[in-house]
C-alpha cells in the first residue's frame, strides 16, 4: 500500500500494517472528538514515526496513486477538528 504524508512524500508500506494505521486513525478521531489536543499531537507524531520507520520512501520520480493520505505533521489541532470529524484518514 502507498501512504502519502502531505508535504513530505509517499511511503510503500506492507498491507499487514493497515490495522495499525486504522488504530492510530481511530485514536486521532477520538482525541479530536474529546477535544484533547495533547493526545491528538502525540498520536499523530506516533503515526508519522510508524510510517517512516516501517515504510520505504517512494522515489520522487515514481508516480503511484496513494491508498492512504495523511495530513502534514504540523497540522494544528484546530485544522484537525475540520479534517477528522467522523471520517478519519485511513480507508477501512
N, C-alpha and C positions, 0 to 999 in steps of 0.2 A: 504494500500500500504506500501511497505517496502522501506525506504530510507537509503542508506548506505553513511556515511561520511567516506571516505577513511582514514585509520589510527585511526579512532575513534570508529566506530561501526555502528550498524543498529538501526533504529527507526521505530516503527509502527505508521503510520500517516494516519488519515482518508482521504478517497478519495476526500472529499469535499475540501481539501487543494491543489489539483493538479493545479487549476487555479492560485493560489498564487505562487506556485513553478514555474510555467511557466512564470509568470510575472517577478519574480526575475531572472530567466534564461535569458529572453529576455533583461532585463536591463544589465546583465553582458555581454552578447554578444555585445550589443550596446556600452557599455563602452570600451570594447576591440577594437571594430571597430573604435571608435572615438579616440583611443589612450589616454584614460583617466584613468590612474592608481588610482587616488584618488577615483573616482566613483566606479571603479571595487572593490577596497578594502572595501569600505563602503557597497556596495550591497552584496558582498559575506558574510561579517560579519552579515548583517541583515538576509540573507537567513539561515545561520547556526543557528543563535539565534531563528529564527522562527521554524525550525525543532526541535531543542532541547526543546523549550517551548511547542510546540503542539504535539510532538511525544512522544511515550512511548519507552524507550530503550528495545530492544530485548535482552533477556538473551544470554550470550555468548555460552551457551550450546545448544541453539535452532538454528538449521540450516534451514534457509529460504533464498530463492532467493531474490535478491534486484530488485525492479522495477525501482528505480532511484539511480544513483550513483553520488555522489558529490565529488569534489576533497577535499583534506585536507584544513583546514582553513589557513594554512601557504603557500598556493600556491602563488607564486610570479606572478606579472603582466606579466613578460616575459614568464613564464610557461603557464599562461592563454592564451597568444597570440597563443600558439601552440594547446591548448586544445579546445578553444571555437570558432575558426574561422568557421562561418557558420553553426555550428551544435547545440551548446548548450548542456546542460546536462540532461534536463528533456524530456522524451518522450512526444510527443504531436501531 
